[in-house]
Every structure is written in C-alpha cells, then in structure tokens.
Amino acid sequence: MLLLTASAAGVFAENQRPVTPYGDFCPRCSKYGYCRFNLSIKEAVIALKDYYKKQGFSVRMDKAMGRFIWATILKGDKVVDRIVLDRKTGRIRSIY
C-alpha cells in the first residue's frame, strides 16, 4: 500500500507543473499586456514555436481567426496543453 501511494504521489506532482503558466505572454510583446504592434499570424506562429521549443515542446497550429490563434502543445505525440494567443495583447492562455 505504501509503495502504491508513493508512486501515485510522484505522478500527481509531475502533472501539477503547468506547461503554460496562467497568463503568460508572448516573448515578442510586453509583460504588461500589449504589443507595440499587432503580430502578424506568421510572426505569432514563429514566436510560439520559439517559446515552446525552449521548453522542449512542439506546437501544432489549429486555427487563426481575427486576433486569436489556437494551438496544441505537444511532447512527442502526446498533447500536453491547448492554448490561445491574443495577437493584440500577446497574452497566452491555457484552455486545456
């Protein structure tokens, strides 16, 4: 029983670390919630891929509509997060 509890606690702790911290920002924008200029879709995609690549993840773009981009964050073939990027403010939010 003790062994089962210890291993389950390890898995729980591992899953607690967020892939996208609440309210993170695109590295090409200000941390105060604005971009000097609206990112183009191409610039936003490059910024997201760079941001997640540094953390060891890959990005699959799902949809771009208006000022928002929806993307899936992958570790290998496993989905670890789904995010939305506001191209006007640079805000990245987890929606997973």
PyMOL commands that set and color helices and strands:
alter all, ss='L'
color gray80, all
select helices_A, chain A and resi 2-16+41-53
alter helices_A, ss='H'
color red, helices_A
select strands_A, chain A and resi 24-25+58-65+68-75+78-86+91-94
alter strands_A, ss='S'
color yellow, strands_A
deselect
rebuild
show_as cartoon
